[in-house]
């Protein structure tokens, strides 16, 4: 992993620091490398949550490391997993927009649940590109990292915002904004 911002998010020391609720938008190869490094350091303290189609998870070498994996097939299952994962230090969620097909209005609730759960650890929501559901979760993130690449732009065309401009958000709902980092 060659991005310092990803190291502090995916590999916090666990004793004194937590990354909070972080959203990471990056190409799959970068996400795979970050998850691999996190598992190398903290494999026994990581819960990996995936949806129906987890391209990052399927690309990981899981033979050498043991870590917890839960699969959410609906947005409501993801909410339940977050509610039950009170003992996990790090929760990595591989975003799957298909979870919201039956319940598109739950995205904001998932953002709130991720933020609430991150008070006692680190919650990382990662995706190769933004979508409408992910944008509804962004206001609750304490950190947003976007590593530009061909995958991190919208389907159907390039991102309309300049690379140096962070994703729009409604900061201050709880008196705290988030740090936007574009690498």
Residue, then its C-alpha position, 0 to 999 in steps of 0.5 A: x500500500x503506497x498511499x499514506x492516507x490509506x495506511x492510517x485508515x486501514x491500519x490504525x494502531x487500534x490502541x489509541x487511534x481509530x479512523x472513525x467512519x471512512x469512505x474510500x473510493x479507489x480502483x479495485x487493485x488499490x482497495x485489494x492492496x489496502x485490505x491485504x495490508x490491514x489483514x496482514x496486521x490485524x486479521x484477527x480483529x477484522x470483520x469484512x462485510x460484503x454484498x452479493x457481488x464482492x470483487x475485492x473480496x474474491x480477489x484476496x488471498x484468503x488461504x493464509x489468513x483467517x478473518x471474519x466475513x459476513x454477507x449482507x444480501x439486503x440493506x436491512x441485513x447490513x444494518x443488522x450486521x452493524x448493530x451486532x458487530x459491537x465487539x469488532x475493532x475494524x469493520x470493512x464494508x465492500x459497497x454493493x449498490x444492489x443491496x438497495x434495490x428493494x430499499x433505496x431510502x435506507x442508504x442514509x440510515x446505513x451512513x448513520x449506523x456506520x458513524x455510530x458504530x465507528x465511535x468504538x472502532x473503525x468502519x471503512x466503506x469502500x467502493x471503486x466508484x460513487x453512486x447515489x446510495x453512497x452519496x447519501x452515506x457521505x455526510x456521516x463519514x469522518x473521512x473521505x479518500x478518493x484515489x483517482x483512477x479509471x474505475x473511480x469515476x461515474x459509469x457513463x462518463x468522467x467525474x464532473x468535479x475537478x480532482x481537487x474538489x471533495x465530494x459534496x456533503x452536509x457537514x456539521x449535522x452533529x457539529x463535525x465535518x469530515x476530512x476529504x482527501x484526494x490523492 
